[in-house]
Amino acid sequence: MRVFVLLYNAGTDSEGIHTIQMGHINKVLMFESEDDATRYALLLEAQDFPAPAVERIDSEEVEEFCRSAGYEVELIKEGMLAIPPESNVEELDWQKEEVPPAEEDPSEIPEAELDSIRRRLEGLL
C-alpha cells in the first residue's frame, strides 16, 4: 500500500524521516492521505519545527526500515486528525552530523608559541 511520510533533507546524504519521540521510543507516522500529511507538515512548520517534505512511499518499505531501526510505526487513516507535539527534541539526529568541529581552546596553545606571539606583538609597539 502506498502511504505518505515526512522527510527532512529529502534526496540528500543527511535525509531523515519525521518521528515522534515517546519516552525512549521513536514512532514514524504513515499517512494514507497526501492532504493529511501536508496538513501535518504545515502544522509542524507553524510551530517552528523544521519544514519536512511529504513523500510517497510503499508502506512495506517504511515498516522494514522501522524494524531495522528499532522504531514503531503508526498508520494515520484518511481524515484522522493528527496533531504534532508542542515541543521538539533539543538536537535532531541529522543535525549532529552538521556540528562544526570545536575550535582550539586558547589555553591549549603551547607556551613557546604564546611567547613567540607576545614578542612579535611587542615588536609592533
Sine and cosine of phi, psi and omega as CSV:
sin_phi,cos_phi,sin_psi,cos_psi,sin_omega,cos_omega
0.00,0.00,0.67,-0.74,0.04,-1.00
-0.99,0.12,0.71,-0.70,0.03,-1.00
-0.72,-0.69,0.07,-1.00,0.02,-1.00
-0.85,-0.52,0.71,-0.70,0.04,-1.00
-0.81,-0.58,0.23,-0.97,0.01,-1.00
-0.96,-0.28,0.83,-0.56,-0.02,-1.00
-0.89,-0.46,0.55,-0.83,0.11,-0.99
-0.95,-0.31,0.61,-0.79,-0.02,-1.00
0.80,0.60,0.69,0.72,-0.05,-1.00
-0.83,0.56,0.72,-0.69,0.04,-1.00
0.98,0.18,0.18,0.98,0.01,-1.00
-0.92,-0.40,0.10,-1.00,0.04,-1.00
-0.93,0.37,-0.40,0.92,-0.02,-1.00
-0.96,-0.26,0.54,0.84,0.00,-1.00
-0.89,0.45,0.65,-0.76,0.02,-1.00
-0.61,-0.79,0.41,-0.91,-0.02,-1.00
-0.97,-0.26,0.59,-0.81,0.01,-1.00
-0.94,0.34,0.75,-0.66,0.08,-1.00
-0.76,-0.65,0.36,-0.93,0.14,-0.99
-0.95,-0.32,0.78,-0.62,-0.01,-1.00
-0.99,-0.12,0.85,-0.53,0.03,-1.00
-0.85,-0.53,0.98,-0.18,-0.11,-0.99
0.93,0.37,-0.85,-0.52,0.03,-1.00
-0.98,-0.21,0.21,0.98,-0.06,-1.00
-0.95,-0.32,0.73,-0.69,0.11,-0.99
-0.98,-0.22,0.73,-0.69,-0.02,-1.00
-0.85,-0.53,0.79,-0.62,0.06,-1.00
-1.00,-0.04,0.74,-0.67,0.05,-1.00
-1.00,-0.09,0.78,-0.63,0.11,-0.99
-0.93,-0.38,0.79,-0.61,-0.03,-1.00
-0.97,-0.25,0.72,-0.69,0.10,-1.00
-0.94,0.34,-0.55,0.84,-0.09,-1.00
-0.94,-0.34,0.73,-0.68,0.07,-1.00
-0.90,0.44,-0.60,0.80,0.02,-1.00
-0.88,0.47,-0.67,0.74,0.02,-1.00
-0.91,0.41,-0.64,0.77,0.03,-1.00
-0.91,0.42,-0.67,0.74,0.02,-1.00
-0.91,0.43,-0.68,0.74,0.03,-1.00
-0.87,0.49,-0.69,0.72,0.01,-1.00
-0.89,0.45,-0.68,0.74,0.02,-1.00
-0.88,0.48,-0.65,0.76,0.03,-1.00
-0.92,0.39,-0.60,0.80,0.07,-1.00
-0.90,0.43,-0.64,0.77,0.06,-1.00
-0.87,0.50,-0.74,0.67,-0.03,-1.00
-0.89,0.47,-0.62,0.78,0.01,-1.00
-0.91,0.41,-0.39,0.92,0.02,-1.00
-0.99,-0.11,0.31,0.95,0.03,-1.00
0.92,0.39,0.41,0.91,0.17,-0.99
-0.99,0.15,0.36,-0.93,0.12,-0.99
-0.87,0.49,0.56,-0.83,-0.05,-1.00
-0.99,0.17,0.88,-0.47,0.03,-1.00
-1.00,0.03,0.29,-0.96,0.11,-0.99
-0.98,-0.17,0.63,-0.78,0.05,-1.00
-1.00,0.03,0.84,-0.54,-0.05,-1.00
-0.81,-0.59,0.67,-0.74,0.05,-1.00
-1.00,0.07,0.70,-0.72,-0.05,-1.00
-0.42,-0.91,0.36,-0.93,0.03,-1.00
-0.97,0.25,0.72,-0.69,-0.06,-1.00
-0.88,0.47,-0.55,0.84,0.01,-1.00
-0.90,0.44,-0.59,0.81,0.03,-1.00
-0.91,0.41,-0.66,0.75,0.03,-1.00
-0.91,0.41,-0.71,0.71,-0.01,-1.00
-0.89,0.45,-0.64,0.77,0.04,-1.00
-0.90,0.43,-0.69,0.73,0.04,-1.00
-0.87,0.50,-0.71,0.71,-0.03,-1.00
-0.89,0.45,-0.65,0.76,0.05,-1.00
-0.88,0.48,-0.70,0.71,-0.05,-1.00
-0.94,0.34,-0.48,0.88,-0.03,-1.00
-1.00,-0.07,-0.10,0.99,-0.03,-1.00
0.98,0.22,0.42,0.91,0.02,-1.00
-0.99,-0.15,0.36,-0.93,0.16,-0.99
-0.99,-0.15,0.26,-0.97,-0.01,-1.00
-0.75,-0.66,0.58,-0.81,0.04,-1.00
-0.72,-0.70,0.78,-0.63,0.04,-1.00
-1.00,0.00,0.84,-0.55,0.06,-1.00
-0.99,-0.11,0.95,-0.32,-0.03,-1.00
-0.91,0.42,0.44,-0.90,0.00,-1.00
-0.85,0.53,0.76,-0.65,0.02,-1.00
1.00,0.06,-0.16,0.99,0.02,-1.00
-0.96,0.27,0.76,-0.65,-0.06,-1.00
-1.00,0.10,0.94,-0.34,0.07,-1.00
-0.97,-0.25,0.77,-0.64,-0.02,-1.00
-0.88,-0.47,0.77,-0.64,-0.01,-1.00
-0.92,0.40,0.39,-0.92,0.08,-1.00
-0.91,0.41,0.32,-0.95,-0.04,-1.00
-0.99,0.13,-0.29,0.96,-0.03,-1.00
-0.81,-0.59,0.33,-0.94,-0.04,-1.00
-0.90,-0.43,0.39,-0.92,0.11,-0.99
-0.92,0.38,0.43,-0.90,-0.07,-1.00
-0.90,0.44,-0.68,0.74,-0.06,-1.00
-0.71,-0.71,0.86,-0.51,0.00,-1.00
-0.97,0.23,0.53,-0.85,-0.03,-1.00
-0.83,0.56,-0.66,0.75,-0.04,-1.00
-0.97,0.24,-0.27,0.96,0.06,-1.00
-0.99,0.15,-0.42,0.91,0.00,-1.00
-0.86,0.51,-0.58,0.81,-0.02,-1.00
-0.96,0.29,-0.37,0.93,-0.07,-1.00
-1.00,-0.03,-0.03,1.00,-0.03,-1.00
-0.92,0.38,0.83,-0.56,0.00,-1.00
-0.93,0.36,0.47,-0.88,0.02,-1.00
-0.88,0.47,0.53,-0.85,-0.02,-1.00
-0.91,0.41,0.62,-0.78,0.03,-1.00
-0.96,0.29,0.37,-0.93,0.00,-1.00
-0.91,0.41,0.74,-0.68,0.03,-1.00
-0.96,0.28,0.80,-0.60,-0.02,-1.00
-0.83,0.56,-0.49,0.87,-0.01,-1.00
-0.95,0.32,-0.18,0.98,-0.01,-1.00
-0.99,-0.11,0.01,1.00,0.03,-1.00
-0.96,0.27,0.76,-0.65,-0.03,-1.00
-0.84,0.54,0.57,-0.82,-0.04,-1.00
-0.84,0.54,-0.64,0.77,-0.02,-1.00
-0.89,0.46,-0.64,0.77,0.01,-1.00
-0.93,0.37,-0.63,0.78,0.06,-1.00
-0.88,0.47,-0.66,0.75,0.03,-1.00
-0.88,0.47,-0.67,0.75,0.01,-1.00
-0.88,0.47,-0.68,0.73,0.01,-1.00
-0.90,0.43,-0.68,0.73,0.02,-1.00
-0.86,0.51,-0.71,0.70,-0.01,-1.00
-0.88,0.48,-0.67,0.74,0.00,-1.00
-0.91,0.41,-0.65,0.76,0.03,-1.00
-0.91,0.40,-0.65,0.76,0.04,-1.00
-0.90,0.43,-0.55,0.84,0.03,-1.00
-0.91,0.41,-0.42,0.91,0.03,-1.00
-0.96,0.27,-0.38,0.92,-0.01,-1.00
-0.99,0.16,0.00,0.00,0.00,0.00
